[in-house]
Amino acid sequence: MTAFSTPCCRSARDGARVLRHCLAWLALLAALAAHGGEIRVRSALLAPGDEAYVLDAEFDINIGPRLEEAVARGVSLYFVLEFDLTRPRWYWADEHVAGKVQHYRLSYNALTRQYRLSVGALHQSYASLDEALRVLSRIRNWPVADKSQLKAGEVYDAAVRLKLDLSQLPKPFQVSAIGNKDWNVAAEVRRWNFVPGAAEREGK
């Protein structure tokens, strides 16, 4: 018997390794499909900043036990914070005034046993998933519209949403998410009227 494996043996071992990997992914996908989650908007407020109108918002984030398990196993979750501002027009379609999008990545480092929340090139580590989600759930002083874009006394429609971005998940998870309501994390859209110069009320 030679010291080197034949191409046939190597191919068989590689195939078995790939099969075990696929079965592990499928088992995790089956577990994840059992429970879904939800992201609700607790509050949303627009206020004038130095050069722009800024958004303060708070969310209740529940990704469900199975997604929590997925993160702990090394699956990164991606979230998108979306803001949109339009001006109603009775004679035509609403005018789009401003829009802003921010992306987040939530991951787990098994070596340091810490969760990492990243925004672009910036990141911060946390000792627990609850702590990382708590930080993600609180948006403070996010510039969303230049002051020059809005007119005092005009009525604008504001909308905000924080959602899980399924398109960034690994391909096997994307396939499982199609048509599976238990897999998707429901994301509430909060809408409210905003009038520059008037006392602002929280989005309801």
C-alpha positions in Angstrom: 0.0 0.0 0.0 1.5 3.3 -1.0 1.9 6.3 1.3 -0.2 8.5 -0.9 -3.9 8.2 -1.5 -5.1 7.5 -5.0 -7.2 10.2 -6.7 -10.2 8.0 -6.4 -9.8 7.8 -2.6 -9.2 11.5 -2.2 -12.3 12.2 -4.3 -14.4 9.9 -2.2 -13.2 11.6 1.0 -13.8 15.1 -0.4 -17.3 14.0 -1.4 -18.1 12.7 2.0 -16.8 15.9 3.6 -19.0 18.0 1.4 -22.0 15.8 2.1 -21.5 16.1 5.9 -21.2 19.8 5.5 -24.4 20.0 3.5 -26.3 17.8 6.0 -25.1 20.0 8.9 -26.4 23.1 7.1 -29.8 21.4 6.3 -30.2 20.4 10.0 -29.6 23.9 11.1 -32.0 25.3 8.5 -34.7 22.9 9.7 -34.3 24.1 13.2 -34.3 27.7 12.2 -37.6 27.3 10.3 -39.4 26.5 13.5 -39.5 30.0 14.9 -39.6 33.5 13.4 -39.0 36.9 15.0 -40.2 40.5 14.8 -38.8 44.0 14.8 -41.2 46.7 16.1 -40.7 50.4 16.3 -41.0 51.6 19.8 -40.5 55.3 19.0 -39.3 57.6 16.2 -38.6 61.3 16.4 -37.2 63.9 13.9 -35.5 67.0 15.3 -33.4 69.8 13.8 -29.6 69.4 14.2 -26.8 71.8 13.4 -26.9 71.2 9.6 -29.5 68.5 9.1 -32.6 67.0 10.6 -31.7 64.0 12.7 -33.6 60.9 13.7 -33.9 59.3 17.1 -35.5 55.9 17.1 -35.9 52.9 19.3 -36.8 49.3 18.3 -37.9 46.1 20.0 -35.8 43.4 18.3 -36.7 39.8 18.7 -34.9 37.6 16.2 -36.1 34.3 17.8 -34.1 31.5 19.5 -33.2 29.7 16.3 -31.6 32.8 14.8 -29.8 33.4 18.1 -28.4 29.9 17.7 -27.4 30.5 14.2 -25.4 33.6 15.2 -23.7 31.6 18.0 -22.7 29.0 15.4 -21.0 31.6 13.2 -23.7 32.8 10.8 -23.5 36.6 10.4 -26.8 38.5 10.3 -27.2 41.7 8.4 -29.7 44.5 9.2 -30.8 47.5 7.2 -32.1 50.7 8.7 -34.2 52.6 6.2 -35.6 56.2 6.4 -37.8 57.9 3.8 -39.3 61.4 3.6 -41.9 62.4 1.1 -44.2 65.4 0.5 -47.8 64.7 -0.3 -49.2 66.3 -3.5 -52.9 66.1 -4.3 -52.3 66.7 -8.0 -49.5 64.1 -8.6 -47.5 61.4 -7.0 -45.9 62.2 -3.7 -42.6 64.0 -4.0 -39.6 62.1 -2.7 -37.6 64.6 -0.5 -34.9 62.5 1.3 -33.9 59.0 2.0 -31.2 57.3 4.0 -30.0 53.7 4.5 -27.6 52.3 7.0 -26.2 48.7 7.1 -25.3 46.6 10.2 -23.5 43.3 10.5 -24.0 41.1 13.6 -21.5 38.3 14.1 -20.0 36.1 16.8 -16.3 35.4 17.4 -15.9 32.0 19.0 -12.2 32.7 20.0 -13.0 35.8 22.1 -16.6 34.7 22.9 -17.9 38.1 22.0 -20.5 39.4 19.7 -19.5 42.1 17.2 -21.8 44.8 15.7 -20.3 46.5 12.6 -21.3 49.6 10.7 -19.1 50.0 7.7 -15.5 49.9 8.8 -16.5 50.6 12.4 -17.2 47.9 14.9 -17.7 47.3 18.6 -17.6 44.0 20.6 -20.1 43.0 23.3 -20.1 40.3 25.9 -23.6 39.1 25.1 -26.1 39.0 22.2 -28.7 40.9 24.3 -26.2 43.8 24.7 -25.4 43.9 21.0 -29.1 43.9 20.1 -29.7 46.6 22.7 -27.2 48.9 21.0 -28.6 48.1 17.6 -32.1 49.0 18.8 -31.2 52.6 19.7 -30.6 55.1 17.0 -29.4 58.5 18.1 -28.7 61.7 16.1 -28.7 60.0 12.7 -28.7 62.8 10.0 -31.4 62.0 7.5 -32.2 65.2 5.6 -30.5 68.5 4.9 -32.3 71.5 6.4 -32.2 73.1 2.9 -34.4 70.3 1.6 -37.4 71.1 3.8 -39.6 74.1 4.0 -41.0 75.5 7.3 -44.7 74.9 7.7 -44.9 72.2 4.9 -46.3 68.8 5.8 -44.1 65.8 5.2 -44.6 62.0 5.5 -41.8 60.3 7.4 -41.2 56.5 7.5 -38.6 54.3 9.2 -37.9 50.6 9.4 -35.2 48.3 10.7 -35.2 44.9 8.9 -33.2 41.7 8.5 -31.5 41.6 5.1 -32.1 38.1 3.8 -30.1 38.8 0.6 -26.9 38.9 2.7 -27.4 35.4 4.2 -25.5 32.4 3.0 -27.2 30.8 -0.1 -28.7 27.8 1.8 -30.5 30.2 4.2 -31.8 32.3 1.4 -33.3 29.2 -0.3 -34.9 28.2 3.0 -36.4 31.7 3.6 -38.3 31.7 0.3 -42.0 31.3 1.1 -41.3 30.4 4.7 -43.1 32.9 7.0 -41.6 31.3 10.1 -38.1 32.1 8.8 -38.7 35.7 8.0 -38.3 38.3 10.7 -41.3 40.7 10.4 -40.3 44.3 10.3 -42.7 47.1 11.2 -42.8 50.3 9.2 -43.5 53.4 11.3 -45.1 56.3 9.5 -45.8 59.8 10.8 -46.3 63.4 9.7 -43.5 65.9 10.2 -43.9 69.7 9.9 -40.6 71.7 10.2 -40.8 74.4 12.7 -43.7 72.8 14.6 -43.5 70.9 17.9 -42.5 67.4 16.8 -44.5 64.3 18.0 -43.3 60.8 18.1 -44.1 58.6 15.1 -47.2 56.5 15.9 
